[in-house]
Amino acid sequence: MERELRRNQNLLYCVGTGVIMFGLWSVIKGIMTIFLQKDELIVMLETVKASLTPDKADYFVSTFTIVCIIIGIIIGVLLLMHICVGLSARKEGMGRRKKDRVGYLVVAFILLVVSVAFVVPEIPALFKGVDDLLDEIVTVIVDVTSIVVILELIVTGIKVRILKRKLNEEEKEEGSS
């Protein structure tokens, strides 16, 4: 059982690193998406701005700035969540967690739900004959891989906790005998 625990701890360490890397990918993907679609965004902004009265045009620019800041905060929070989950998993994989906390597994589950929510709308685009079909396919594959890594982290984290509990119970039984 100790061997299985060590194997799962090693896997937890590796997938923790993967979660951190996919967090960085999410930031890069978000920034690239904004820059690649800036022409469409500018056209949309010009259309909306032209329909506004001159006194409301200033509010539109400040509102757009606020929206950009909010998007930046969301990307930052997602990156922070990925880093916290990944570092916690790595720590538990190395056996250096002092306290028995499950918080990182809860946050990992939230990341899983958010990741699935972002990927599901991308899938129908694959069947609509998008201009950049290869780009869409690669993006979906990378995002699905990220989901699999987060799911693997959750499953392995639970296995490690169960194995630790079983080993502790066995040690207590041997100690009392």
Disulfide bonds with the S-S distance in Angstrom:
none
